[in-house]
Amino acid sequence: MPEDFSMTIGGRAADATATFGVIDPATGEVAERAPDASPAQLDAAMSAAEAAYPGWRGDEAARREALLAAADIMFARSEEFGRVLTLEQGKPLRDAIREVVGAGVWLRYFAGLELPREVIQDDAAALVEVVRRPMGVVAAITPWNYPLLLAVWKLAPALLAGNTVVLKPSPFTPLSSLMLGAALRDVLPPGVLNVVSGGDALGAAMTAHDVPRKISFTGSVATGRRVAAAAAPDLKRVTLELGGNDPAIVLDDADPAAVADRLFAAAFQNNGQVCSAIKRVYVPDALYADLVDALAERARAARIGNGMDDGVQYGPINNRPQYERVGELVADALAGGARAAAGGRPVDGPGYFFAPTILADVDDGARIVDEEQFGPALPIVRYAGVEDALARANGTHFGLSGSVWGADADRAAEIAGRLECGTAWVNTHLALAPHQPFGGFKHSGVGVENGPWGLYGFTELQVVHRSKN
């Protein structure tokens, strides 16, 4: 096994007796093998993180320098990391490289973020300050859609705050995270970042382990519930970034030709495998046929294929279970009377390719409208009035993000403010940035990531009260 794909425990490469296959989704075949961590290796990783914590928390300047050095590695090795990402995740190489560069941007942002120390009283009686202290060991569990970027969303603030980390990537996409751990062995003191790989049982063992004081998880609502339940007996803190079924409401003053490109891009980015991508579009009757036609035209023109090939816009769905789920939801909609204005079927040949799909004549109550499809299939739903559209957009247990589109930006913003979600965009969607908090309402999550608010999630408040008497 290449050393870049070995685990990192206590600053050293660690192989495992058992391994598991990592599938190239463009072929459906095993492309590489990854180590399957044993319970003893998880214990070793937790012990290493625990031992490294006192020294790491005590040197803020060294933490900032390490994050900057890590960012430089991401920038310098973006194509190398990108090729590994494309191999395991399937996204086009240019998008994979962009993800690696984004990881560097996030690392650099957090390296410069302030850890505030607030004076709330300074008088003859006392000096009282509120400071933010690290928690200890953080267990970070990441998904397969943006394996490297979402790992850094957790690592950068956790490490800046003074915590140490044990990271477990998805078993579908472990290679880039293992590679990250190997790349940072010379940047971080031993034990500060440990990277272990394995299946769902390893994640369950991490959340139940007695060492971590914080669990940061990105994934499905169902797994998020299990993470919260496992963390509860030990009162571990949790940040849960869970699923979304993000609505886009197109208003009656919008120009279908003007908004179609941006709607399509925001729905099909990463082949629809984005928690905050547009998952359903509500369109007034008068604009419905024109917008369906415009979106279908873009779907038919999209070039799909192996992400390593030049000119490919969309790769395969990442894994077979998700590929089968998307096919099931599309088939269910078609059986219920929906019309495939574009796509509607898998692509013949090897790999997990599904044609970009626009579904018309579909309504609330269809599974593909009510559930999170997380793939290249977009239902377009008619509405008669804005109040009806808002009620339907909000009528879900999801609440991650949403958007409103219209020529009158003030009117669109007023309507967007009534969406029940963590981020409400106006005439855009998926506009994410490291300084902007990201989280969800309702079942879409607990806590936020990014910005100072995300950093605070990896700290505990402490009052330091100095009497002057």
C-alpha positions as a Markdown table, in Angstrom:
| # | Residue | x | y | z |
|---|---|---|---|---|
| 1 | Met | 0.0 | 0.0 | 0.0 |
| 2 | Pro | 1.5 | 3.4 | -0.9 |
| 3 | Glu | 2.5 | 5.4 | 2.2 |
| 4 | Asp | 0.3 | 8.3 | 1.1 |
| 5 | Phe | -2.7 | 5.9 | 1.6 |
| 6 | Ser | -1.6 | 4.7 | 5.0 |
| 7 | Met | -3.3 | 5.9 | 8.2 |
| 8 | Thr | -1.6 | 8.5 | 10.4 |
| 9 | Ile | -1.5 | 7.7 | 14.1 |
| 10 | Gly | 0.8 | 9.6 | 16.4 |
| 11 | Gly | 2.5 | 11.3 | 13.5 |
| 12 | Arg | 3.6 | 8.0 | 11.9 |
| 13 | Ala | 2.4 | 5.9 | 9.0 |
| 14 | Ala | 0.2 | 3.0 | 10.2 |
| 15 | Asp | -1.0 | 0.1 | 8.0 |
| 16 | Ala | -3.7 | -2.3 | 9.0 |
| 17 | Thr | -4.0 | -6.1 | 8.8 |
| 18 | Ala | -7.3 | -5.7 | 7.0 |
| 19 | Thr | -8.1 | -3.5 | 4.0 |
| 20 | Phe | -11.1 | -2.6 | 1.9 |
| 21 | Gly | -11.6 | -1.8 | -1.8 |
| 22 | Val | -12.1 | 1.8 | -2.9 |
| 23 | Ile | -14.2 | 1.9 | -6.1 |
| 24 | Asp | -13.6 | 4.2 | -9.0 |
| 25 | Pro | -17.2 | 5.2 | -9.7 |
| 26 | Ala | -16.4 | 5.9 | -13.4 |
| 27 | Thr | -15.7 | 2.1 | -13.9 |
| 28 | Gly | -17.4 | 0.4 | -10.9 |
| 29 | Glu | -14.1 | -1.4 | -10.3 |
| 30 | Val | -11.7 | -1.4 | -7.3 |
| 31 | Ala | -9.0 | 1.2 | -8.0 |
| 32 | Glu | -7.1 | 1.1 | -4.7 |
| 33 | Arg | -7.2 | -0.5 | -1.3 |
| 34 | Ala | -7.4 | 1.4 | 2.0 |
| 35 | Pro | -6.6 | 0.3 | 5.6 |
| 36 | Asp | -9.4 | -0.9 | 7.8 |
| 37 | Ala | -8.5 | 0.3 | 11.3 |
| 38 | Ser | -8.8 | -2.1 | 14.1 |
| 39 | Pro | -10.3 | -1.2 | 17.5 |
| 40 | Ala | -6.7 | -1.2 | 18.9 |
| 41 | Gln | -5.6 | 1.3 | 16.3 |
| 42 | Leu | -8.6 | 3.6 | 17.0 |
| 43 | Asp | -7.6 | 3.5 | 20.7 |
| 44 | Ala | -4.0 | 4.3 | 19.7 |
| 45 | Ala | -5.2 | 7.3 | 17.6 |
| 46 | Met | -7.3 | 8.6 | 20.5 |
| 47 | Ser | -4.4 | 8.2 | 22.9 |
| 48 | Ala | -2.0 | 10.0 | 20.6 |
| 49 | Ala | -4.5 | 12.9 | 20.2 |
| 50 | Glu | -5.0 | 13.0 | 24.0 |
| 51 | Ala | -1.2 | 13.0 | 24.7 |
| 52 | Ala | -0.6 | 15.8 | 22.1 |
| 53 | Tyr | -3.3 | 18.1 | 23.4 |
| 54 | Pro | -1.5 | 19.9 | 26.3 |
| 55 | Gly | 1.4 | 21.0 | 24.2 |
| 56 | Trp | -0.7 | 21.9 | 21.2 |
| 57 | Arg | -3.2 | 24.0 | 23.1 |
| 58 | Gly | -0.4 | 26.0 | 24.7 |
| 59 | Asp | 1.2 | 27.6 | 21.6 |
| 60 | Glu | -1.2 | 29.7 | 19.5 |
| 61 | Ala | 1.5 | 31.1 | 17.3 |
| 62 | Ala | 2.7 | 27.6 | 16.3 |
| 63 | Arg | -0.9 | 26.6 | 15.5 |
| 64 | Arg | -1.3 | 29.5 | 13.1 |
| 65 | Glu | 2.0 | 28.8 | 11.4 |
| 66 | Ala | 1.0 | 25.2 | 11.0 |
| 67 | Leu | -2.3 | 26.0 | 9.3 |
| 68 | Leu | -0.5 | 28.4 | 6.9 |
| 69 | Ala | 2.0 | 25.6 | 6.1 |
| 70 | Ala | -0.9 | 23.2 | 5.5 |
| 71 | Ala | -2.5 | 25.7 | 3.2 |
| 72 | Asp | 0.7 | 26.0 | 1.2 |
| 73 | Ile | 0.8 | 22.2 | 0.7 |
| 74 | Met | -2.8 | 22.3 | -0.6 |
| 75 | Phe | -1.9 | 25.0 | -3.1 |
| 76 | Ala | 1.4 | 23.4 | -4.2 |
| 77 | Arg | 0.0 | 19.8 | -4.6 |
| 78 | Ser | -3.5 | 20.7 | -5.9 |
| 79 | Glu | -3.3 | 18.6 | -9.1 |
| 80 | Glu | -1.7 | 15.6 | -7.3 |
| 81 | Phe | -4.5 | 15.6 | -4.6 |
| 82 | Gly | -7.1 | 16.4 | -7.4 |
| 83 | Arg | -6.3 | 13.3 | -9.3 |
| 84 | Val | -6.8 | 11.1 | -6.2 |
| 85 | Leu | -10.1 | 12.9 | -5.5 |
| 86 | Thr | -11.3 | 12.3 | -9.1 |
| 87 | Leu | -10.3 | 8.6 | -8.8 |
| 88 | Glu | -12.3 | 8.0 | -5.7 |
| 89 | Gln | -15.1 | 10.5 | -5.9 |
| 90 | Gly | -15.7 | 10.8 | -9.7 |
| 91 | Lys | -15.9 | 14.6 | -10.1 |
| 92 | Pro | -14.2 | 16.2 | -13.1 |
| 93 | Leu | -10.5 | 16.8 | -12.5 |
| 94 | Arg | -10.9 | 20.6 | -12.7 |
| 95 | Asp | -13.5 | 20.5 | -10.0 |
| 96 | Ala | -11.4 | 18.2 | -7.9 |
| 97 | Ile | -8.4 | 20.6 | -8.2 |
| 98 | Arg | -10.8 | 23.5 | -7.2 |
| 99 | Glu | -11.8 | 21.5 | -4.1 |
| 100 | Val | -8.1 | 21.1 | -3.1 |
| 101 | Val | -7.5 | 24.8 | -3.6 |
| 102 | Gly | -10.6 | 25.6 | -1.6 |
| 103 | Ala | -9.2 | 23.5 | 1.3 |
| 104 | Gly | -6.1 | 25.8 | 1.1 |
| 105 | Val | -8.3 | 28.9 | 1.2 |
| 106 | Trp | -10.2 | 27.6 | 4.2 |
| 107 | Leu | -6.9 | 26.8 | 6.1 |
| 108 | Arg | -5.5 | 30.2 | 5.3 |
| 109 | Tyr | -8.7 | 31.9 | 6.5 |
| 110 | Phe | -8.7 | 30.2 | 9.8 |
| 111 | Ala | -5.0 | 30.8 | 10.3 |
| 112 | Gly | -5.8 | 34.5 | 10.5 |
| 113 | Leu | -9.0 | 34.4 | 12.5 |
| 114 | Glu | -9.0 | 35.9 | 16.0 |
| 115 | Leu | -9.7 | 34.0 | 19.2 |
| 116 | Pro | -11.5 | 36.8 | 21.1 |
| 117 | Arg | -10.9 | 37.6 | 24.8 |
| 118 | Glu | -13.8 | 39.8 | 26.0 |
| 119 | Val | -13.6 | 42.1 | 29.0 |
| 120 | Ile | -17.1 | 42.3 | 30.6 |
| 121 | Gln | -16.1 | 44.1 | 33.8 |
| 122 | Asp | -13.1 | 46.2 | 34.7 |
| 123 | Asp | -13.7 | 48.4 | 37.8 |
| 124 | Ala | -12.5 | 48.8 | 41.3 |
| 125 | Ala | -14.0 | 45.4 | 42.3 |
| 126 | Ala | -12.8 | 43.1 | 39.6 |
| 127 | Leu | -11.5 | 42.4 | 36.2 |
| 128 | Val | -13.7 | 39.8 | 34.5 |
| 129 | Glu | -12.9 | 38.3 | 31.1 |
| 130 | Val | -14.7 | 35.8 | 29.0 |
| 131 | Val | -12.3 | 33.6 | 27.1 |
| 132 | Arg | -12.6 | 30.7 | 24.7 |
| 133 | Arg | -10.8 | 27.5 | 25.6 |
| 134 | Pro | -10.3 | 24.4 | 23.5 |
| 135 | Met | -12.3 | 21.2 | 24.3 |
| 136 | Gly | -9.7 | 18.5 | 24.0 |
| 137 | Val | -9.9 | 15.8 | 21.4 |
| 138 | Val | -12.3 | 16.2 | 18.5 |
| 139 | Ala | -13.6 | 13.2 | 16.5 |
| 140 | Ala | -14.3 | 14.4 | 12.9 |
| 141 | Ile | -16.4 | 12.2 | 10.6 |
| 142 | Thr | -16.7 | 13.4 | 7.0 |
| 143 | Pro | -18.8 | 12.4 | 3.9 |
| 144 | Trp | -18.0 | 11.3 | 0.3 |
| 145 | Asn | -19.2 | 14.3 | -1.7 |
| 146 | Tyr | -16.4 | 16.8 | -0.8 |
| 147 | Pro | -14.1 | 14.6 | 1.2 |
| 148 | Leu | -11.1 | 16.9 | 1.4 |
| 149 | Leu | -12.8 | 20.3 | 1.7 |
| 150 | Leu | -15.3 | 19.2 | 4.3 |
| 151 | Ala | -12.5 | 17.6 | 6.3 |
| 152 | Val | -10.7 | 21.0 | 6.3 |
| 153 | Trp | -14.0 | 22.7 | 7.4 |
| 154 | Lys | -13.6 | 20.8 | 10.6 |
| 155 | Leu | -9.8 | 20.5 | 11.0 |
| 156 | Ala | -8.9 | 24.2 | 10.5 |
| 157 | Pro | -11.1 | 25.7 | 13.2 |
| 158 | Ala | -10.6 | 22.7 | 15.6 |
| 159 | Leu | -6.8 | 23.0 | 15.3 |
| 160 | Leu | -6.8 | 26.8 | 15.6 |
| 161 | Ala | -8.8 | 26.6 | 18.8 |
| 162 | Gly | -6.2 | 24.3 | 20.3 |
| 163 | Asn | -7.9 | 20.9 | 20.0 |
| 164 | Thr | -6.4 | 17.8 | 18.6 |
| 165 | Val | -8.2 | 15.7 | 16.0 |
| 166 | Val | -9.0 | 12.1 | 15.0 |
| 167 | Leu | -10.4 | 12.2 | 11.5 |
| 168 | Lys | -12.4 | 9.4 | 9.8 |
| 169 | Pro | -13.3 | 9.8 | 6.1 |
| 170 | Ser | -16.1 | 8.0 | 4.3 |
| 171 | Pro | -15.2 | 4.5 | 3.3 |
| 172 | Phe | -16.2 | 5.5 | -0.3 |
| 173 | Thr | -13.6 | 8.3 | -0.4 |
| 174 | Pro | -10.8 | 7.6 | 2.2 |
| 175 | Leu | -7.8 | 8.1 | -0.1 |
| 176 | Ser | -7.6 | 12.0 | -0.2 |
| 177 | Ser | -8.0 | 12.2 | 3.6 |
| 178 | Leu | -5.3 | 9.6 | 4.2 |
| 179 | Met | -3.1 | 11.5 | 1.8 |
| 180 | Leu | -3.8 | 14.7 | 3.8 |
| 181 | Gly | -2.7 | 13.0 | 7.0 |
| 182 | Ala | 0.5 | 11.8 | 5.4 |
| 183 | Ala | 1.2 | 15.3 | 3.9 |
| 184 | Leu | 0.8 | 17.0 | 7.3 |
| 185 | Arg | 3.0 | 14.7 | 9.3 |
| 186 | Asp | 5.9 | 17.1 | 9.0 |
| 187 | Val | 3.7 | 20.1 | 9.6 |
| 188 | Leu | 1.9 | 19.1 | 12.7 |
| 189 | Pro | 3.4 | 17.7 | 15.9 |
| 190 | Pro | 2.8 | 14.0 | 16.4 |
| 191 | Gly | -0.7 | 13.2 | 17.5 |
| 192 | Val | -2.3 | 16.5 | 16.7 |
| 193 | Leu | -3.9 | 15.1 | 13.6 |
| 194 | Asn | -4.6 | 11.4 | 13.3 |
| 195 | Val | -6.4 | 9.9 | 10.3 |
| 196 | Val | -8.0 | 6.5 | 10.4 |
| 197 | Ser | -10.1 | 4.7 | 7.8 |
| 198 | Gly | -12.8 | 2.0 | 7.9 |
| 199 | Gly | -16.5 | 1.4 | 7.6 |
| 200 | Asp | -19.6 | 2.5 | 9.6 |
| 201 | Ala | -18.6 | 0.4 | 12.6 |
| 202 | Leu | -15.4 | 2.6 | 13.0 |
| 203 | Gly | -17.5 | 5.8 | 13.0 |
| 204 | Ala | -19.8 | 4.3 | 15.6 |
| 205 | Ala | -16.9 | 3.4 | 17.8 |
| 206 | Met | -15.5 | 6.9 | 17.5 |
| 207 | Thr | -18.7 | 8.6 | 18.7 |
| 208 | Ala | -19.0 | 6.2 | 21.6 |
| 209 | His | -15.3 | 6.4 | 22.6 |
| 210 | Asp | -14.6 | 7.9 | 26.0 |
| 211 | Val | -11.7 | 10.2 | 24.8 |
| 212 | Pro | -13.3 | 12.8 | 22.4 |
| 213 | Arg | -15.1 | 15.8 | 23.9 |
| 214 | Lys | -16.6 | 16.9 | 20.6 |
| 215 | Ile | -18.0 | 15.1 | 17.6 |
| 216 | Ser | -18.2 | 17.0 | 14.3 |
| 217 | Phe | -20.2 | 15.0 | 11.7 |
| 218 | Thr | -21.4 | 15.7 | 8.2 |
| 219 | Gly | -23.8 | 13.2 | 6.6 |
| 220 | Ser | -27.3 | 12.0 | 6.5 |
| 221 | Val | -30.1 | 12.8 | 9.0 |
| 222 | Ala | -30.5 | 9.2 | 10.0 |
| 223 | Thr | -26.8 | 8.8 | 10.8 |
| 224 | Gly | -26.8 | 12.2 | 12.5 |
| 225 | Arg | -29.4 | 11.0 | 14.9 |
| 226 | Arg | -27.3 | 8.0 | 15.8 |
| 227 | Val | -24.3 | 10.2 | 16.3 |
| 228 | Ala | -26.2 | 12.4 | 18.7 |
| 229 | Ala | -27.6 | 9.4 | 20.6 |
| 230 | Ala | -24.1 | 7.9 | 21.0 |
| 231 | Ala | -22.7 | 11.3 | 22.2 |
| 232 | Ala | -25.4 | 11.9 | 24.7 |
| 233 | Pro | -24.4 | 9.5 | 27.6 |
| 234 | Asp | -21.0 | 11.2 | 27.8 |
| 235 | Leu | -22.4 | 14.7 | 27.2 |
| 236 | Lys | -20.1 | 15.2 | 24.2 |
| 237 | Arg | -20.6 | 18.4 | 22.3 |
| 238 | Val | -21.8 | 17.9 | 18.7 |
| 239 | Thr | -21.9 | 19.8 | 15.5 |
| 240 | Leu | -24.1 | 18.0 | 12.9 |
| 241 | Glu | -24.3 | 19.2 | 9.3 |
| 242 | Leu | -27.0 | 17.0 | 7.9 |
| 243 | Gly | -29.2 | 16.7 | 4.8 |
| 244 | Gly | -31.1 | 19.3 | 2.8 |
| 245 | Asn | -34.0 | 19.4 | 0.4 |
| 246 | Asp | -33.3 | 22.9 | -0.7 |
| 247 | Pro | -36.1 | 24.8 | -2.6 |
| 248 | Ala | -35.7 | 27.4 | -5.2 |
| 249 | Ile | -38.7 | 29.7 | -5.8 |
| 250 | Val | -38.8 | 31.4 | -9.1 |
| 251 | Leu | -41.0 | 34.5 | -9.0 |
| 252 | Asp | -43.4 | 35.7 | -11.7 |
| 253 | Asp | -41.2 | 38.6 | -12.8 |
| 254 | Ala | -38.2 | 36.4 | -13.5 |
| 255 | Asp | -36.8 | 35.8 | -17.0 |
| 256 | Pro | -36.6 | 32.0 | -17.6 |
| 257 | Ala | -33.8 | 32.4 | -20.1 |
| 258 | Ala | -31.8 | 34.6 | -17.7 |
| 259 | Val | -32.1 | 32.4 | -14.6 |
| 260 | Ala | -31.9 | 28.9 | -16.2 |
| 261 | Asp | -28.1 | 28.7 | -16.4 |
| 262 | Arg | -27.7 | 29.6 | -12.7 |
| 263 | Leu | -30.5 | 27.4 | -11.6 |
| 264 | Phe | -29.1 | 24.4 | -13.5 |
| 265 | Ala | -25.6 | 25.0 | -12.2 |
| 266 | Ala | -26.7 | 25.2 | -8.6 |
| 267 | Ala | -28.8 | 22.0 | -8.9 |
| 268 | Phe | -26.2 | 19.9 | -10.8 |
| 269 | Gln | -23.0 | 21.1 | -9.2 |
| 270 | Asn | -21.0 | 18.0 | -8.3 |
| 271 | Asn | -23.6 | 16.0 | -10.2 |
| 272 | Gly | -26.2 | 17.1 | -7.7 |
| 273 | Gln | -24.3 | 15.6 | -4.8 |
| 274 | Val | -24.2 | 18.7 | -2.6 |
| 275 | Cys | -26.2 | 19.0 | 0.6 |
| 276 | Ser | -27.2 | 22.6 | -0.1 |
| 277 | Ala | -27.7 | 22.2 | -3.9 |
| 278 | Ile | -31.1 | 23.1 | -5.3 |
| 279 | Lys | -33.3 | 20.0 | -5.0 |
| 280 | Arg | -36.7 | 21.2 | -6.2 |
| 281 | Val | -37.8 | 24.3 | -8.1 |
| 282 | Tyr | -41.2 | 26.0 | -7.7 |
| 283 | Val | -42.3 | 27.9 | -10.8 |
| 284 | Pro | -45.4 | 30.0 | -11.5 |
| 285 | Asp | -47.8 | 28.6 | -14.1 |
| 286 | Ala | -47.1 | 31.4 | -16.6 |
| 287 | Leu | -43.3 | 30.6 | -16.7 |
| 288 | Tyr | -43.5 | 26.9 | -16.2 |
| 289 | Ala | -43.2 | 25.6 | -19.8 |
| 290 | Asp | -40.5 | 28.0 | -20.7 |
| 291 | Leu | -38.3 | 27.2 | -17.7 |
| 292 | Val | -38.8 | 23.5 | -18.0 |
| 293 | Asp | -37.7 | 23.7 | -21.7 |
| 294 | Ala | -34.7 | 25.9 | -20.8 |
| 295 | Leu | -33.5 | 23.6 | -18.1 |
| 296 | Ala | -34.1 | 20.5 | -20.2 |
| 297 | Glu | -32.0 | 22.0 | -23.0 |
| 298 | Arg | -29.1 | 22.5 | -20.6 |
| 299 | Ala | -29.4 | 18.9 | -19.3 |
| 300 | Arg | -29.3 | 17.5 | -22.8 |
| 301 | Ala | -26.3 | 19.5 | -23.7 |
| 302 | Ala | -24.3 | 18.6 | -20.6 |
| 303 | Arg | -21.2 | 16.4 | -21.2 |
| 304 | Ile | -20.9 | 13.5 | -18.7 |
| 305 | Gly | -18.1 | 11.0 | -18.5 |
| 306 | Asn | -15.0 | 10.0 | -16.7 |
| 307 | Gly | -13.7 | 12.9 | -14.7 |
| 308 | Met | -10.2 | 12.4 | -15.9 |
| 309 | Asp | -11.2 | 13.1 | -19.5 |
| 310 | Asp | -11.0 | 16.6 | -21.0 |
| 311 | Gly | -14.2 | 18.6 | -21.3 |
| 312 | Val | -16.3 | 16.5 | -19.0 |
| 313 | Gln | -18.7 | 18.6 | -17.0 |
| 314 | Tyr | -20.3 | 16.0 | -14.8 |
| 315 | Gly | -18.9 | 12.6 | -13.6 |
| 316 | Pro | -20.6 | 9.6 | -12.2 |
| 317 | Ile | -22.6 | 9.3 | -9.0 |
| 318 | Asn | -20.1 | 8.4 | -6.4 |
| 319 | Asn | -21.3 | 5.0 | -5.2 |
| 320 | Arg | -23.7 | 2.2 | -6.1 |
| 321 | Pro | -26.2 | 2.7 | -3.2 |
| 322 | Gln | -26.6 | 6.3 | -4.2 |
| 323 | Tyr | -26.8 | 5.5 | -7.9 |
| 324 | Glu | -29.6 | 3.0 | -7.2 |
| 325 | Arg | -31.4 | 5.5 | -5.0 |
| 326 | Val | -31.5 | 8.2 | -7.6 |
| 327 | Gly | -32.7 | 5.6 | -10.2 |
| 328 | Glu | -35.4 | 4.5 | -7.8 |
| 329 | Leu | -36.7 | 8.0 | -7.1 |
| 330 | Val | -36.8 | 8.9 | -10.8 |
| 331 | Ala | -38.6 | 5.7 | -11.6 |
| 332 | Asp | -41.1 | 6.3 | -8.8 |
| 333 | Ala | -41.8 | 9.8 | -10.2 |
| 334 | Leu | -42.3 | 8.6 | -13.7 |
| 335 | Ala | -44.6 | 5.8 | -12.6 |
| 336 | Gly | -46.6 | 8.5 | -10.7 |
| 337 | Gly | -47.2 | 10.6 | -13.9 |
| 338 | Ala | -44.1 | 12.8 | -14.0 |
| 339 | Arg | -42.5 | 13.5 | -17.4 |
| 340 | Ala | -38.8 | 13.3 | -18.1 |
| 341 | Ala | -38.2 | 16.5 | -20.1 |
| 342 | Ala | -34.6 | 15.4 | -20.2 |
| 343 | Gly | -32.7 | 12.3 | -19.0 |
| 344 | Gly | -34.7 | 10.0 | -16.8 |
| 345 | Arg | -32.5 | 6.9 | -17.1 |
| 346 | Pro | -29.0 | 5.5 | -16.4 |
| 347 | Val | -26.3 | 5.8 | -19.0 |
| 348 | Asp | -25.4 | 2.5 | -20.7 |
| 349 | Gly | -21.9 | 1.2 | -19.9 |
| 350 | Pro | -19.7 | 0.7 | -16.9 |
| 351 | Gly | -19.7 | 3.0 | -13.9 |
| 352 | Tyr | -22.4 | 4.8 | -12.0 |
| 353 | Phe | -23.5 | 7.3 | -14.7 |
| 354 | Phe | -27.0 | 8.7 | -14.7 |
| 355 | Ala | -28.3 | 11.1 | -17.4 |
| 356 | Pro | -28.9 | 14.7 | -16.1 |
| 357 | Thr | -32.7 | 14.6 | -15.5 |
| 358 | Ile | -35.3 | 17.3 | -15.5 |
| 359 | Leu | -38.7 | 16.1 | -14.2 |
| 360 | Ala | -41.9 | 18.0 | -15.2 |
| 361 | Asp | -45.5 | 17.6 | -14.2 |
| 362 | Val | -44.5 | 16.5 | -10.7 |
| 363 | Asp | -45.9 | 17.7 | -7.4 |
| 364 | Asp | -45.4 | 17.7 | -3.7 |
| 365 | Gly | -46.1 | 14.2 | -2.4 |
| 366 | Ala | -43.8 | 12.6 | -4.9 |
| 367 | Arg | -40.8 | 11.1 | -3.2 |
| 368 | Ile | -38.3 | 13.0 | -5.3 |
| 369 | Val | -39.9 | 16.2 | -4.2 |
| 370 | Asp | -40.3 | 15.3 | -0.5 |
| 371 | Glu | -37.0 | 13.5 | 0.0 |
| 372 | Glu | -33.4 | 14.4 | -0.7 |
| 373 | Gln | -32.3 | 12.9 | -4.0 |
| 374 | Phe | -28.6 | 13.9 | -3.8 |
| 375 | Gly | -28.0 | 13.3 | -7.4 |
| 376 | Pro | -28.5 | 14.5 | -11.0 |
| 377 | Ala | -32.3 | 14.7 | -11.0 |
| 378 | Leu | -34.4 | 17.9 | -10.5 |
| 379 | Pro | -38.2 | 18.1 | -10.1 |
| 380 | Ile | -39.9 | 21.3 | -11.4 |
| 381 | Val | -43.1 | 22.0 | -9.5 |
| 382 | Arg | -45.9 | 24.4 | -10.5 |
| 383 | Tyr | -47.4 | 26.9 | -8.1 |
| 384 | Ala | -50.3 | 29.4 | -8.4 |
| 385 | Gly | -49.3 | 32.0 | -5.8 |
| 386 | Val | -46.3 | 33.0 | -3.8 |
| 387 | Glu | -47.9 | 32.2 | -0.4 |
| 388 | Asp | -48.6 | 28.7 | -1.7 |
| 389 | Ala | -45.0 | 28.3 | -2.9 |
| 390 | Leu | -43.6 | 29.4 | 0.4 |
| 391 | Ala | -45.8 | 27.1 | 2.4 |
| 392 | Arg | -44.8 | 24.2 | 0.2 |
| 393 | Ala | -41.1 | 25.1 | 0.3 |
| 394 | Asn | -41.2 | 25.3 | 4.1 |
| 395 | Gly | -43.4 | 22.2 | 4.5 |
| 396 | Thr | -40.5 | 19.8 | 5.2 |
| 397 | His | -38.4 | 18.7 | 8.1 |
| 398 | Phe | -35.4 | 19.9 | 6.2 |
| 399 | Gly | -34.1 | 23.4 | 6.6 |
| 400 | Leu | -30.6 | 23.8 | 5.2 |
| 401 | Ser | -30.8 | 26.4 | 2.5 |
| 402 | Gly | -33.0 | 27.9 | -0.2 |
| 403 | Ser | -33.2 | 30.6 | -2.8 |
| 404 | Val | -35.6 | 33.1 | -4.4 |
| 405 | Trp | -35.2 | 34.4 | -7.9 |
| 406 | Gly | -36.8 | 37.5 | -9.4 |
| 407 | Ala | -36.2 | 40.8 | -11.2 |
| 408 | Asp | -37.3 | 42.8 | -8.1 |
| 409 | Ala | -34.5 | 42.0 | -5.8 |
| 410 | Asp | -36.1 | 43.7 | -2.8 |
| 411 | Arg | -39.3 | 41.7 | -3.2 |
| 412 | Ala | -37.2 | 38.5 | -3.6 |
| 413 | Ala | -35.2 | 39.3 | -0.5 |
| 414 | Glu | -38.4 | 39.8 | 1.6 |
| 415 | Ile | -39.7 | 36.4 | 0.4 |
| 416 | Ala | -36.3 | 34.7 | 1.0 |
| 417 | Gly | -36.4 | 36.0 | 4.6 |
| 418 | Arg | -39.5 | 33.9 | 5.1 |
| 419 | Leu | -37.8 | 30.6 | 4.1 |
| 420 | Glu | -37.2 | 28.3 | 7.1 |
| 421 | Cys | -33.5 | 27.5 | 6.5 |
| 422 | Gly | -30.0 | 28.3 | 7.6 |
| 423 | Thr | -29.0 | 30.2 | 4.4 |
| 424 | Ala | -31.5 | 32.1 | 2.1 |
| 425 | Trp | -30.0 | 33.3 | -1.1 |
| 426 | Val | -31.4 | 35.9 | -3.5 |
| 427 | Asn | -30.8 | 35.4 | -7.2 |
| 428 | Thr | -28.0 | 33.0 | -6.5 |
| 429 | His | -27.4 | 29.7 | -4.8 |
| 430 | Leu | -24.5 | 27.8 | -3.4 |
| 431 | Ala | -22.6 | 31.0 | -2.7 |
| 432 | Leu | -20.4 | 29.6 | 0.2 |
| 433 | Ala | -17.4 | 31.2 | 1.7 |
| 434 | Pro | -15.1 | 30.6 | 4.7 |
| 435 | His | -16.3 | 33.7 | 6.6 |
| 436 | Gln | -20.0 | 32.8 | 6.2 |
| 437 | Pro | -21.7 | 30.5 | 8.8 |
| 438 | Phe | -23.2 | 27.4 | 7.4 |
| 439 | Gly | -25.8 | 25.3 | 9.1 |
| 440 | Gly | -29.4 | 24.2 | 9.1 |
| 441 | Phe | -32.8 | 24.6 | 10.8 |
| 442 | Lys | -34.9 | 21.6 | 11.9 |
| 443 | His | -33.6 | 18.2 | 10.9 |
| 444 | Ser | -30.8 | 19.7 | 8.8 |
| 445 | Gly | -28.4 | 20.1 | 11.6 |
| 446 | Val | -27.2 | 21.3 | 15.0 |
| 447 | Gly | -24.7 | 24.1 | 15.2 |
| 448 | Val | -22.8 | 25.8 | 12.3 |
| 449 | Glu | -19.5 | 25.6 | 10.5 |
| 450 | Asn | -17.3 | 28.3 | 9.1 |
| 451 | Gly | -16.6 | 31.9 | 10.1 |
| 452 | Pro | -16.0 | 32.8 | 13.8 |
| 453 | Trp | -19.2 | 31.0 | 14.7 |
| 454 | Gly | -17.8 | 27.8 | 13.4 |
| 455 | Leu | -14.6 | 28.4 | 15.3 |
| 456 | Tyr | -16.6 | 29.0 | 18.5 |
| 457 | Gly | -18.2 | 25.6 | 18.1 |
| 458 | Phe | -14.8 | 24.0 | 18.9 |
| 459 | Thr | -14.4 | 26.0 | 22.2 |
| 460 | Glu | -15.9 | 26.2 | 25.6 |
| 461 | Leu | -16.5 | 29.5 | 27.3 |
| 462 | Gln | -14.6 | 30.2 | 30.5 |
| 463 | Val | -15.0 | 33.2 | 32.8 |
| 464 | Val | -11.7 | 34.5 | 34.4 |
| 465 | His | -12.6 | 36.6 | 37.4 |
| 466 | Arg | -9.8 | 38.5 | 39.1 |
| 467 | Ser | -10.7 | 40.2 | 42.3 |
| 468 | Lys | -9.1 | 43.6 | 43.0 |
| 469 | Asn | -10.0 | 43.6 | 46.7 |
